[in-house]
Amino acid sequence: MTLALLWGLAGCGQGRDEGDVEPRVEPGVENEAQTDAAAPDFASPTLAAIKRRGRLNCGVHEGLVGFAYTDNRGEWRGFDVDFCRALAGAVLGDANAVRFVPLTNSQRFQALRSGRVDVLWRATSWTMSREATEGIRFAGVNYYDGQGFLVRRSLDLASASELNGARVCVQRASTSEMNVGDFFQARGIQYKPVIADDEEAARRAYARGDCDALSADIGALAATRTTLSNPEQHVILSDVISKEALGPAVKRGDEVWTSIVRWTLNAVILGEELGVTADNAGDLAEESRDPRVRRLLGVEGELGAQMGLRKDWGLKAIEARGNYGEIFARNIGDDSSLDLARGLNAQWNARPGGLMYALPIR
């Protein structure tokens, strides 16, 4: 026997006990771990409840100009309100099949957990602690914001770092209160917190002169400024002291409903990217040859049916109040009293680009 052959025989038995036997797999028989690989049914009890009642219950801010408020006819308007209508369009085919439920900060998560609302679209920041402790899940981001400071122009301040010893109004038990504390502590700056029970109380305190600065999300500060008697006498400082990714939240435990809300949001964002508007969506559904547009509007594929929705769910979502750019401009952008720049909320491929990036609908 050659030396090479001896080595080969020795290698075959290395590391194996005498009783070891190679596992035998019968032809055509799968391993037990592979037999339970079928995808689960895509069904949502929340969606079923909405269809039974014929209405979406959407939790919104009780009154924030630009985001959620009632006009002089009692009609709900605003950035978040329009996304509620888009979701109703996707789910029920009717953008008006919505019951708006105004909620305070302290009410909002309990309203989700109890089933009082199906979705919370209320300028709410996506944070780790909220998902871990509040029994909710966030479905995406529809507005990238950050916390700042509103001050009187007469103070002639260039930066929030000049607020040493200042009185700062902020809402109690909010991320805003925590962020303000972090900002001043990290810089060794002394300040006097003026704690208000809710957002409206903080705004009133600032308007009365009870504090030198009001700190909140910049979008909320822009809304507050429009309500003051002389808006031009107030300025939002350039400092952005936090990252606030705002988006829709749903009750934890219904992952299918989370997906439906997520993909409706993405449909509205993708609509802007592909040039699909409230006015031309119907025509494009009939005339467009772009496969991306055709899938979005339900002309090709069965994406809607896969989620338990209408075939034209994307079409109805965009026809409700327009694509993302239309919703932004009308409520908080160029065509609104807030006149906020797109900034981070610009499309990813704009010049300059932002963070709005629609996941592929295919």
N, C-alpha and C positions, 0 to 999 in steps of 0.2 A: 504494500500500500504506500502511495507517495505521501510526502509530507504535506503537500497542499490539500490532499483529500482528508488527511487526519484533522487538519485545522477546520476544514469545512464541517466535518461531522461534529467536532467539539462545539462549534458556533451554533449548530442547530439546537443543542440542548441547553445552552447557556441561559440562566435566569429562570428556569422552569422546574417546578417540583415534579416528582415522579407521577403524581396523580393528576397533573394538569392535562386537560384535553382541550383542543382547539374548539371554539364554539362553532356549531354547525348551523348554517342558515339554509333553509329549504328554498329552492328556486321559487320566486314569485311571492314569498312570505316576507313582509316588512318587519323591521324591528319594532317592538312594542311601543317604544318612545316615539316612533314615527306614525303610528296608526291614528293618533288623535290630532291630526294636523288640519282638519277641515275648519274653514273660517266660520266663526259664530255668526248667527243671524244679525243683520244690521237693523235693529228695532229699538225704538225709543219710547218709553212710557210718557215722557214729557210731550213729545210730538203727538202721540195718540190722544193725550188729554186736550191739547190745543185744537186738534181737528174735531174732537167731540164738541167742544164748546164753541168752535167757530171763531175764536179770538185769541190773539197773543196778549199776554199780560206782561208789560214791560216796565220795569222799575227805572225811574228817572229822577233827576234833581228836582227839588220842589220849586226852584226858581233861580236860574243862572242865565243871564242874557247871553245869547249866542249858542248855548249848549242845550238848555231845556227850559222853556218858559211858555206861558200862555199869552196870546196877543189880546187886543181889545175886544175880540169876538169870542174869546175863550178857547181858541184853537191852539193846540200844542205846536210849538215851533222849536227849531234848533238843530244843532249838529248831531247830538245823540238821538234826538227824536227821529231824525231822518233815517238813522241806521235801524231804529226799531221798525220803521215803516218798510224799509228794505227787507228785513227779516220776515215781516208779515206777508209781503209780496211773494217771497220765496216759498214760504210754508203754506200759505192759504190762497195765494193768487190775488190777494186784495190788500193793498197798502193801507187801507183805512180800517182793517179788521184788527185794531189795536186798542187795548185799554191801557192808558198811561197811569201809572201809580207813582205819585210823588213821594219820595222817601228822604228822610234825614240821614245824616251820617250814621247815627246810632241804630237806625232801623234797617238799613239796606241789606246787611248780610242775613239777619234773622228773617227778613222777608223772602229771601231766596231759599233758605233752609226749610221754612214752613210751607213753601209752595205758593205763597201769596203772589209771587211773580215768577215768570218762566225764565226771564233773563234780566240782568241788571246792566243797564247802559247809562251809567251815572258818573262820568269823569272820575273813575276809580282807578287808583294806581295798583299795578300788578306787583305784588311783593311776595317773597318766600313765606313770611310768617302768616299772611292771609290765606294762602293755599294750605298751609300746614295746620292752622288752628280754627279757621272759620267755616270749614265744611264746604268750600267752594272751589271752582276751577275757572281759570281765565281762558278764553277762547282765542285771544289774539290782541293786537294793539291797533287802535284806530286813531290815536293821537299821541305823539311824543311831546311831552311837556317837561317843565322843570320848575322848581320853586324859586321865587324871586321876592323883591321888595317894592312896594308902592310907597312913594314919599311925596311930600309937597315940594313943588319946584322951588319955592322960596328958600328951602334949606340949602340949595346949591350944592348938592352932594354928587360926587363923581363915582362913588363906590360904596357898597354896603360896609366895607371895612372902616368907613368914617362914622359909623353909627355907635361909636363908643359912648356908653352911658345912656343910649336912647331907649325910649319906651317902644316896644314892638308888640303889636296886636297879633294874636295867633289863636287858632281854634284849639280847644281842649281835646286831649286824647286823640290827636291826629298825627299822621306822618309829618305834617307841617310843623307841629310843636317840637317833635323830635329833631327834625332837620335844622330848625333855627338854633336849638341848643347845641347841636354838633358843630354848626358853622362858627358860632361865637367862641365856644370852648376851644376848638382847634386853633383859633387865632389869638387866644388870650384876651378877648375883648369883653368888657363888661356891658351888660344890657339889662333892661328891666322888662320881663315878659308881662304882657297884659293879656290874661287868658280869658277867652270868651267861650260860652257854652256851645255855640254853633257858628256856622259861617256868616249868617246874617247878623248875628250879634257882634262879630268881629268887624264886619263892614260898618255897622252903625257906630261902633266905638271909634273907628278911624275917622269917620265923617264928623263926629262930634269934637275931635281933637284930643281924645283920651290917650292917643299914642302918636309917636312920631313916624312910625312906619307900620304898614300892614304886610304880613308875609303869608303867601299862599302860592298855589300854582300860577304861573304867568298868565295862562288863559283865563283863570278866575279873576286875576288882578285887572286884566284888560276889561273884563265884563264889569267889575266893580267901578272902574274909572268912568264908564259911560253913565253910571247912575248918580255920580256926584254932581253937585250944583254947578261947579265950574271945572269940567274935566281937563281943560287945558292947563290948569294950575297944578296938576299932579303928573308925576312921571314914574315909569317903571325903570329901576336901575338895571344896568347891564349885567350885574352878577346873576348867575344861575347856580344855585347852591345844591341842587340835587337832580337826579334823573327820575322822571315820573312817566312811566309808560302806561297810558290810560287805555282801557279796553273793556269789552263785555265780559261779565262773569255769570256763571251758571252754578246750579247746585251740584255738589260732588255726587257721583254715583250713576250718572246717566252719560256715559262717554259718547254715545251716539248723538245725543242732543248737543254736546260740546262740539262735535265735529260739524253738525249742521250750522251752528252759529259761526264757527270758524270759517267754513267754506263760503257762507253768504258774505261775510266780511271780505274775503279774498276775491269774490266775484265782483264786488263793487270797486275794489282797488284795481283789479285787472281790467275792468271796463275802461278806466281812464287810460291805462297803458295802451290799450288796443283801439282807443278812439270811439268807444261805444258810449253813447249818451242817452239820456232819457228820451230825446226827440228822435234819434236815428236808430235806436235798438230794434224796433219793429221792422224797419226797412232792411237793416243789415241781416236780420234773421232770414229774410227771403233772398237777399242778393249777394251777400258776402261769400267769397270763395276761400277765405282764410280759415283753415281748419281750427285755429285757436278761437276765433270768433264764433264759429259754428258750434263748437263744443260748449263754449260759455253760454250761448243763447239756446242750447238744447236742440239744435237742428241735427247734430250728429251725436252718436253715442247714446248710452243709457245712464249717464251719470246721475241724473235726478232720481231715477227709479232705484238706483243702488242705495240711495240715502232715504228712500221712502218719500221723496218729494215729486213734484210735478216735473214733467219733461222740460218745461220752459221756466224752471225755477230761477235761473240766472237772468233771463230776460225780464221776469217780473220784479226781481230785486232791483235791477238798474232802472227800469221804467218807474219805479215807486217815487224816487226823488233824485235820480241821476247817479252818475259815477262818483268816485271819491272826490275828484277835483271840483265837480259841480256842487257837491254837498259842502265842501270846505269853503269855497268862494262865497256861496250864498249866506252862510251862517256866521263864519268867523274870519273870512279872508277879505279879498279886495272889495267885494260887493256888500260888505257888512259894516256896521258901526264899529266893530272891534278892529277891523283892518289888520289882522295878524298876517305876518309873512309866512309862506309855506315852510321855510327853514328845513328842519329835520323831517317834516311831513311832506316834502317834495318826493316825487317818484324817484326811484333809484337811478333811472337813466336820464333824468332831467339835467339841465346845466344851469346852476350847480345842482348836484344830485342830493337826494335825501335818503331816508330810511324806508320809505314805502316800497315794498317789494311783494308782489302777489305770488303766492305759491302756485305752481302749475296746475291748471284744471285740465286733467287728461286721464 
